[in-house]
Amino acid sequence: MKKLAFLVLMGIIISCSTTKRPVSTLRQDELINTRKYIGNFIDYCHTSPETFGGTHLIWIKTTLFNTFGKISAYGNNCKFSPGDKIYLKRLYATPEKQGNWEYLIENDSSVYYRVSDYRFENNVLVQASF
């Protein structure tokens, strides 16, 4: 009986003891980059759908992407203010064969838009992935 009590006590002590992990492992687990800075907001332009049932797109110009056609989002107007810091935030993978990620473009306050996968290349609207 004493041996059984001793084994149970040792099991409890071993299972409750702390383990020493390297500091770099803790930092790696805690530092998850959820969004990427893509510049300060400068301006936007809106394009209407070319076909019935199409989507409205806003084309966003930032200090890092200073030409229209690189960043597009779904929407009719843009409520970002000039000088706002703009971030690209990765949300989740869509359930497709490729498992593409969904992205949001947001500022420090609560304004955000879902990023579209359309771009202007050589004056043609093309669908591209990030």
Backbone torsions as a table, in degrees:
resi	resn	phi	psi	omega
1	MET	NA	-38.4	179.0
2	LYS	-65.5	-37.3	179.5
3	LYS	-65.7	-39.8	179.6
4	LEU	-66.0	-42.8	178.1
5	ALA	-65.0	-40.4	177.7
6	PHE	-62.5	-43.8	179.4
7	LEU	-64.7	-41.2	178.1
8	VAL	-64.8	-43.7	179.0
9	LEU	-62.8	-43.9	178.0
10	MET	-64.2	-39.2	177.4
11	GLY	-62.2	-41.2	178.6
12	ILE	-66.9	-43.4	-179.6
13	ILE	-63.6	-43.3	-179.0
14	ILE	-67.5	-41.2	-177.6
15	SER	-71.9	-25.3	-179.0
16	CYS	-94.5	-4.6	-177.8
17	SER	-75.1	150.7	179.8
18	THR	-83.9	153.2	176.5
19	THR	-111.3	149.9	178.1
20	LYS	-96.5	119.6	176.3
21	ARG	-112.5	149.0	177.7
22	PRO	-62.5	149.1	-178.4
23	VAL	-62.4	-35.8	-178.8
24	SER	-62.8	-33.9	178.4
25	THR	-67.2	-41.0	178.3
26	LEU	-64.1	-44.4	179.9
27	ARG	-64.7	-37.9	-179.5
28	GLN	-64.6	-38.7	179.1
29	ASP	-70.2	-33.3	-175.0
30	GLU	-85.0	-27.6	-175.6
31	LEU	-96.9	86.0	177.2
32	ILE	-106.8	118.6	-178.8
33	ASN	-78.6	110.8	-177.2
34	THR	-95.9	-18.3	179.1
35	ARG	-147.5	155.8	-175.9
36	LYS	-120.0	132.8	178.2
37	TYR	-71.9	128.4	-179.5
38	ILE	-122.2	16.5	174.1
39	GLY	116.9	175.0	174.9
40	ASN	-90.9	140.8	-177.8
41	PHE	-66.7	132.5	177.1
42	ILE	-109.9	-57.3	-173.8
43	ASP	-161.9	172.7	175.2
44	TYR	-146.5	161.8	170.3
45	CYS	-136.8	155.4	-175.1
46	HIS	-113.3	137.6	171.8
47	THR	-120.8	133.1	177.8
48	SER	-80.8	160.2	177.4
49	PRO	-66.5	141.7	-179.6
50	GLU	-82.6	-21.9	179.0
51	THR	-124.3	159.4	178.3
52	PHE	-64.5	131.5	-179.2
53	GLY	87.3	1.8	178.5
54	GLY	-74.9	-177.0	-176.7
55	THR	-108.7	148.2	172.8
56	HIS	-83.2	135.2	179.6
57	LEU	-121.9	143.4	169.0
58	ILE	-111.8	135.2	-179.8
59	TRP	-105.8	122.7	-169.8
60	ILE	-107.0	135.1	177.2
61	LYS	-113.0	126.9	177.7
62	THR	-123.0	178.2	179.6
63	THR	-68.7	-28.8	177.9
64	LEU	-87.7	-32.0	176.0
65	PHE	-115.9	82.7	-168.4
66	ASN	-91.3	18.0	171.8
67	THR	-127.3	145.6	176.2
68	PHE	-70.3	147.6	177.2
69	GLY	112.4	-11.6	179.9
70	LYS	-91.4	-41.3	-177.2
71	ILE	-120.3	122.0	176.4
72	SER	-128.9	150.5	179.3
73	ALA	-140.3	160.4	178.7
74	TYR	-81.7	130.3	177.0
75	GLY	159.3	166.0	178.2
76	ASN	-94.3	-36.3	177.8
77	ASN	-141.5	165.7	-176.1
78	CYS	-118.0	127.8	-177.5
79	LYS	-100.7	13.1	173.6
80	PHE	-71.2	147.7	176.1
81	SER	-99.3	146.9	177.2
82	PRO	-57.1	131.5	-179.1
83	GLY	97.0	-10.1	177.2
84	ASP	-62.9	140.0	172.9
85	LYS	-76.6	128.1	-175.1
86	ILE	-110.3	137.0	-178.0
87	TYR	-126.8	149.5	173.4
88	LEU	-105.1	123.3	-174.8
89	LYS	-117.9	128.1	178.3
90	ARG	-88.3	131.0	-176.2
91	LEU	-101.9	-68.7	-174.3
92	TYR	-161.1	168.3	178.1
93	ALA	-91.1	138.1	176.9
94	THR	-78.8	150.4	-177.0
95	PRO	-80.2	65.4	176.7
96	GLU	-114.5	-179.7	177.7
97	LYS	-62.1	-42.8	-177.8
98	GLN	-80.8	-21.9	-177.9
99	GLY	66.5	49.1	-178.6
100	ASN	-65.7	147.7	178.4
101	TRP	-84.8	147.2	171.6
102	GLU	-94.7	140.3	-178.1
103	TYR	-124.1	149.4	171.2
104	LEU	-118.4	147.5	169.9
105	ILE	-111.5	127.4	-172.2
106	GLU	-143.9	162.6	173.1
107	ASN	-109.7	-170.9	-177.8
108	ASP	-71.1	-25.5	176.2
109	SER	-89.7	-154.0	-170.3
110	SER	-95.8	19.9	179.7
111	VAL	-92.2	126.3	178.8
112	TYR	-149.5	156.5	178.1
113	TYR	-139.0	148.7	176.4
114	ARG	-80.6	128.4	-177.1
115	VAL	-76.1	133.9	175.9
116	SER	-90.7	165.4	178.9
117	ASP	-103.1	29.5	176.5
118	TYR	-101.1	144.5	177.2
119	ARG	-141.2	157.8	171.7
120	PHE	-99.8	118.8	174.9
121	GLU	-131.7	123.6	-177.7
122	ASN	56.4	42.8	178.8
123	ASN	60.1	26.2	177.8
124	VAL	-128.5	135.5	177.0
125	LEU	-77.0	117.6	-178.4
126	VAL	-124.2	158.7	177.0
127	GLN	-100.7	123.1	-177.6
128	ALA	-130.9	159.8	176.8
129	SER	-111.3	157.2	-179.6
130	PHE	-78.6	NA	NA
